[in-house]
């Protein structure tokens, strides 16, 4: 028989057990509390709580991942990577990968990249980044055209190329990297497999570039030659015996002067800019200080090889022949960036591509590796010009768009001469980041006599 006091003790013990069961957290409850702290950026508190949860639920995948992610967020990338690698090793050995694992591959990509940015990017680190980025693409095919991820993968391949240079003096550093050495944990992916995935990444980027090049504008075989286009431009320019115009801003400071051009065929030319005046007269080229009117520089320049009237859209492509090979294609339809012009005017476009002859050129000072001219065969106007520079070493880009001019409206003088009346100019690389112009052309006179005194230079 149980005595009264014994029953009271048993009841108390039972109540204590029930109370403990009522308040014991499940693994999911721990995770909910941990991620609430993470969202509040209370990483140290989250780490203590996830360790407590892991003690109660050893081997729980969610808590193990949260532990790695907290170290990742705290900037302890080596610890995070070691844990991610162990998690991935266990998951991969257990069976086929599933889409949910894309998150873990992405975490590894980010942690590896952060580690490289902090220190430097050796070959092995680059290969791991590329491998796991490709795994994200595999498990999440819906992001196959994600430009940000593609460009990240392109950059990582560029980093690998630099890290592979066989010289003890070469180290792939990003801005801010300290170059300090670090250790990577043993990987569960073989080197052959990582190289195979690097090839897959290269193919993915190649296909992406081909697709997006096609979406910019489509081309087909040309029914005209380069010489025919050059002759067409010459004929259109020959109708301009003289011209005086200004190219000014249409935003920012109203009518800010970009350039003022005074031209008299065939060889007299004057350009007035804010910081200098240039004059060409019978093959002599002068740069003049606008404040003192003194000659700062004098050279010889052949006017027939210079685009004197590019300010109104006429380019002399002969200037490119010495350094570039020219090829031609027909442009099918209207490119999106010329939609404004196409709505207002009937145009017939040809693409002339200038590729640099000397492959060693293109570093500094910057030389355009490639130039694209989009020429309208009806007006002879260049409606878009795109300059591509050699890609920065380590970027993974063979070339990158550096500068572009796009015409947004074609005007016509009373004499029936077409000209680029509105347009934009934009720089896309660091060196040209301040170039951003919306411009218009004001023609002050055309085919009217210009006094030769306008081109006289006082030495």
C-alpha positions in Angstrom: 0.0 0.0 0.0 1.3 3.4 -0.9 1.3 5.8 2.0 -0.1 9.3 1.7 3.3 11.0 1.8 4.7 8.5 -0.8 1.8 9.3 -3.1 2.4 13.0 -2.8 6.1 12.6 -3.8 5.1 10.4 -6.8 2.6 13.0 -7.8 5.2 15.8 -7.6 7.7 13.8 -9.6 5.0 13.1 -12.3 4.1 16.8 -12.4 7.7 17.7 -12.8 8.2 15.2 -15.6 5.1 16.5 -17.4 6.2 20.1 -16.9 9.6 19.2 -18.4 7.9 17.5 -21.4 5.7 20.5 -21.9 8.5 23.0 -22.1 11.2 20.9 -24.0 11.8 22.5 -27.4 11.6 20.5 -30.5 14.4 20.8 -33.1 12.1 22.9 -35.3 11.4 25.2 -32.4 15.1 25.6 -31.8 15.5 26.5 -35.5 12.7 29.0 -35.4 14.3 30.8 -32.5 17.7 30.6 -34.0 16.7 32.1 -37.3 14.7 34.8 -35.5 17.9 35.8 -33.8 19.8 35.6 -37.1 17.2 37.9 -38.7 17.9 40.4 -35.8 21.6 40.0 -36.5 22.2 38.6 -33.0 24.7 36.1 -34.2 26.4 35.3 -30.9 23.1 34.6 -29.2 22.0 32.5 -32.2 25.3 30.5 -32.0 24.8 29.7 -28.3 21.2 28.6 -28.9 22.0 26.4 -31.9 24.8 24.7 -30.0 22.3 24.0 -27.2 19.8 22.6 -29.7 22.6 20.4 -31.3 23.4 19.0 -27.9 19.8 17.9 -27.5 19.4 16.7 -31.1 22.8 15.6 -32.3 23.1 15.1 -36.0 20.0 17.2 -36.8 20.6 18.5 -40.4 18.8 21.8 -39.9 20.7 22.7 -36.7 24.0 21.6 -38.4 23.3 23.9 -41.4 22.3 26.8 -39.1 25.6 26.4 -37.2 27.6 26.7 -40.4 25.4 29.6 -41.6 25.9 31.6 -38.4 29.7 31.3 -38.7 29.3 32.3 -42.4 27.4 35.5 -41.4 30.0 36.2 -38.6 32.7 36.2 -41.2 34.4 33.0 -40.0 34.5 31.6 -43.5 37.0 28.8 -42.8 34.8 27.3 -40.1 31.7 27.8 -42.2 33.3 26.2 -45.3 34.6 23.2 -43.2 31.1 22.5 -41.9 29.4 23.1 -45.4 31.9 20.6 -46.9 31.1 18.0 -44.2 27.4 18.5 -44.7 27.7 18.2 -48.5 29.9 15.1 -48.2 27.3 13.4 -46.1 24.3 14.4 -48.3 26.0 13.4 -51.5 27.1 10.0 -50.2 23.5 9.4 -49.0 22.1 9.6 -52.5 21.1 11.7 -55.5 21.2 15.5 -55.1 17.8 17.3 -54.9 16.8 20.9 -55.7 16.8 21.8 -52.0 20.6 21.3 -52.0 21.0 24.3 -54.3 21.0 26.4 -51.2 24.0 24.6 -49.7 25.9 24.8 -53.0 25.1 28.6 -53.1 26.3 29.0 -49.5 29.6 27.3 -50.4 30.0 29.6 -53.5 29.5 32.7 -51.3 31.7 31.6 -48.5 34.5 30.5 -50.8 34.2 33.8 -52.7 34.2 35.9 -49.5 37.4 34.1 -48.4 39.1 34.8 -51.7 38.1 38.5 -51.5 39.5 38.7 -48.0 42.8 37.1 -49.0 43.3 36.0 -52.7 42.1 33.5 -55.2 44.3 30.4 -55.8 43.5 27.9 -58.6 41.8 25.4 -56.2 39.6 28.0 -54.7 38.5 29.2 -58.1 37.7 25.7 -59.2 35.6 25.1 -56.1 33.6 28.3 -56.7 33.0 27.4 -60.4 32.0 23.8 -59.5 29.4 24.8 -56.9 28.1 27.7 -59.0 27.5 25.2 -61.8 25.7 22.9 -59.3 23.3 25.8 -58.5 22.6 26.1 -62.2 22.0 22.3 -62.4 19.6 22.2 -59.5 17.8 25.5 -60.3 17.5 25.5 -64.1 15.1 28.5 -63.8 18.1 30.8 -63.2 20.0 29.6 -66.3 19.7 33.1 -67.8 20.3 35.0 -64.6 22.8 37.7 -65.8 24.2 38.4 -62.3 25.1 34.7 -61.7 26.4 34.3 -65.2 28.7 37.3 -64.8 29.8 36.0 -61.4 30.8 32.7 -63.0 32.5 34.5 -65.9 34.6 36.5 -63.3 35.5 33.3 -61.4 36.8 31.7 -64.6 38.8 34.8 -65.3 40.2 34.6 -61.8 41.2 30.9 -62.5 43.0 31.9 -65.7 45.1 34.5 -63.8 45.8 32.1 -60.9 46.9 29.5 -63.5 49.7 31.8 -64.9 52.9 29.9 -64.3 54.8 32.5 -62.4 55.6 32.7 -58.7 54.9 36.5 -58.8 51.3 36.2 -59.9 48.6 36.3 -57.3 44.9 36.8 -58.2 43.9 39.6 -55.8 40.6 41.5 -55.8 40.5 45.1 -54.4 41.0 44.9 -50.6 42.6 41.4 -50.6 45.5 41.1 -48.2 47.3 38.2 -49.9 47.5 36.2 -46.7 47.6 32.5 -47.0 44.8 30.2 -45.8 43.9 26.6 -45.7 41.0 24.9 -47.4 39.5 21.7 -46.0 39.9 18.5 -47.9 37.3 18.5 -50.7 34.8 15.7 -51.5 34.9 16.6 -55.2 37.8 15.2 -57.4 39.9 17.5 -59.4 38.8 15.8 -62.7 35.2 16.5 -61.8 35.9 20.2 -61.0 37.7 20.6 -64.4 34.7 19.0 -66.1 32.4 21.5 -64.5 34.7 24.3 -65.5 34.3 23.2 -69.1 30.5 23.2 -68.5 30.7 26.7 -67.2 32.6 27.9 -70.2 30.0 26.3 -72.5 27.2 27.9 -70.5 28.7 31.4 -70.8 29.4 30.9 -74.6 25.7 29.9 -75.1 24.5 32.8 -73.0 26.6 35.3 -74.9 25.4 33.9 -78.3 21.8 34.2 -77.1 22.0 37.7 -75.8 24.1 38.9 -78.7 21.2 37.7 -80.9 18.6 39.5 -78.8 20.6 42.8 -79.2 20.3 42.6 -83.0 20.2 39.9 -85.6 22.4 39.8 -88.6 22.6 38.0 -91.9 25.0 38.0 -94.9 25.4 41.4 -96.4 24.3 42.4 -99.9 26.8 45.3 -99.9 30.6 45.5 -99.4 32.5 47.7 -97.0 33.7 49.8 -99.9 30.2 50.4 -101.1 29.2 51.7 -97.6 32.4 53.9 -97.5 31.5 55.3 -100.9 27.9 56.0 -99.8 29.2 58.0 -96.8 31.6 60.0 -99.0 28.7 60.9 -101.3 26.5 62.1 -98.4 29.4 64.1 -96.9 30.2 65.6 -100.3 26.9 67.4 -100.3 28.1 69.4 -97.3 30.3 72.2 -98.6 30.4 73.9 -95.2 28.6 73.7 -91.8 28.6 75.4 -88.5 26.8 73.6 -85.6 26.9 73.1 -81.9 26.3 69.9 -80.0 24.8 70.7 -76.6 23.2 69.1 -73.5 19.5 68.5 -73.3 19.6 67.7 -69.6 21.6 69.0 -66.6 22.8 72.5 -67.3 20.6 73.6 -70.3 22.5 74.0 -73.5 25.9 73.1 -71.9 28.3 73.1 -74.9 29.9 69.8 -75.7 31.5 71.0 -78.9 31.1 73.6 -81.6 32.2 72.6 -85.1 33.0 74.9 -88.0 33.8 73.0 -91.2 34.6 74.1 -94.8 35.3 71.5 -97.4 37.6 70.0 -98.1 40.3 70.5 -95.4 39.4 73.4 -93.1 38.1 72.4 -89.7 37.7 73.9 -86.2 36.4 72.4 -83.0 35.7 74.5 -80.0 35.4 72.7 -76.6 35.5 74.0 -73.1 39.1 73.3 -72.4 40.7 73.5 -75.9 40.3 74.6 -79.5 41.4 72.4 -82.4 42.1 73.6 -85.9 43.0 71.6 -89.0 44.2 73.6 -92.0 45.8 71.9 -95.0 47.1 69.0 -93.0 48.4 71.0 -90.1 46.7 70.3 -86.8 46.8 72.7 -83.9 45.6 72.5 -80.3 45.1 76.0 -78.9 44.5 77.3 -75.3 41.1 79.1 -75.4 42.2 81.5 -72.7 45.5 82.6 -74.1 45.0 81.7 -77.7 48.5 80.2 -77.7 49.3 77.0 -79.6 49.8 74.2 -77.2 50.6 71.5 -79.7 51.1 71.1 -83.5 51.1 68.0 -85.6 50.5 66.8 -89.1 47.1 65.2 -89.7 45.6 63.9 -93.0 41.9 65.2 -93.0 40.7 62.5 -95.3 41.5 60.0 -92.6 39.6 61.7 -89.8 35.8 61.7 -89.0 35.4 65.5 -89.1 31.6 65.4 -89.1 31.0 62.6 -86.6 29.2 65.1 -84.4 26.3 65.0 -86.8 26.6 61.2 -87.5 29.0 60.9 -90.4 31.9 58.7 -89.7 34.9 58.3 -92.0 35.6 54.6 -91.7 38.9 55.1 -93.6 40.4 56.2 -90.3 40.0 52.7 -88.9 41.7 50.9 -91.9 45.3 51.3 -90.7 44.7 49.6 -87.3 41.6 47.5 -87.9 40.2 44.9 -90.3 36.6 45.7 -91.4 33.8 43.3 -92.1 30.1 43.8 -92.9 26.8 42.2 -92.1 23.2 43.1 -92.8 21.2 43.9 -89.7 17.7 42.3 -89.8 15.0 44.4 -88.2 15.5 47.2 -85.8 17.6 46.9 -82.6 15.8 47.8 -79.4 18.2 50.6 -78.7 17.2 52.3 -82.0 13.5 51.9 -81.6 13.0 55.7 -81.3 14.5 56.2 -84.7 12.8 53.3 -86.3 9.4 54.6 -85.2 9.9 57.9 -87.0 12.1 57.0 -90.0 12.5 54.1 -92.4 16.1 52.9 -92.1 18.2 50.1 -93.7 21.0 49.1 -91.4 24.4 47.5 -91.9 26.9 46.4 -89.2 30.5 47.2 -89.9 32.8 45.6 -87.4 36.3 46.8 -86.9 38.6 44.3 -85.2 42.1 45.3 -84.2 44.9 43.9 -86.3 47.5 43.9 -83.5 46.3 41.5 -80.9 48.8 42.7 -78.4 47.1 46.1 -78.3 44.3 47.0 -76.0 45.9 47.4 -72.5 46.9 50.9 -71.5 46.4 53.5 -72.8 43.1 51.8 -73.7 42.8 50.9 -77.4 39.5 49.6 -78.7 39.8 45.9 -79.4 36.6 46.1 -81.5 34.3 48.8 -82.8 30.8 48.3 -84.2 29.3 50.9 -86.5 25.6 50.6 -87.4 25.2 52.5 -90.7 22.0 53.4 -92.3 22.4 52.9 -96.1 19.7 55.5 -96.9 21.2 58.4 -95.1 24.8 57.3 -94.6 24.5 58.1 -90.9 26.1 56.0 -88.2 23.1 55.5 -85.9 25.1 53.7 -83.2 28.8 53.2 -82.4 30.0 50.8 -79.8 33.6 50.6 -78.6 34.9 47.5 -76.9 38.1 47.4 -74.9 40.1 44.3 -74.0 38.6 42.8 -70.8 40.5 43.4 -67.6 42.8 40.5 -66.7 40.9 38.3 -64.2 37.5 39.4 -65.3 36.9 36.5 -67.6 35.8 38.9 -70.4 37.8 38.9 -73.6 36.2 42.3 -74.4 33.8 44.6 -72.7 31.6 47.5 -73.9 33.5 50.7 -72.9 31.7 53.4 -74.8 28.6 53.9 -77.0 27.0 56.6 -79.0 23.4 56.1 -80.0 21.3 58.4 -82.2 17.7 58.8 -81.0 16.5 61.2 -83.7 17.4 61.9 -87.3 16.9 65.5 -88.5 16.9 67.1 -92.0 18.1 70.5 -93.0 16.1 72.7 -95.3 18.5 71.7 -98.1 17.5 68.0 -97.5 20.7 66.9 -95.8 20.1 64.4 -93.0 22.0 64.6 -89.7 21.9 63.1 -86.2 19.8 65.6 -84.3 19.4 63.9 -80.9 21.4 61.2 -79.2 23.2 59.8 -76.1 26.8 59.1 -75.2 27.6 56.8 -72.3 30.8 55.3 -70.8 30.6 51.8 -69.3 34.1 51.3 -67.9 35.7 52.8 -64.8 37.9 55.1 -66.8 34.8 56.6 -68.6 32.3 56.4 -65.7 31.7 60.2 -65.7 30.7 60.2 -69.4 26.9 60.4 -69.7 25.5 62.8 -72.2 22.1 63.4 -73.7 22.8 65.7 -76.6 21.1 67.6 -79.4 22.6 69.3 -82.5 21.8 72.9 -83.3 22.8 73.7 -86.9 23.7 77.4 -87.2 24.5 77.4 -90.9 25.0 75.0 -93.8 26.4 75.4 -97.2 27.0 79.1 -96.6 30.3 80.8 -97.1 32.7 80.7 -94.1 35.5 83.2 -94.0 39.0 81.5 -94.1 40.0 83.8 -91.3 38.0 81.4 -89.0 40.8 78.9 -89.5 43.8 81.2 -89.1 46.2 80.2 -86.3 48.4 82.8 -84.7 51.7 81.2 -83.7 
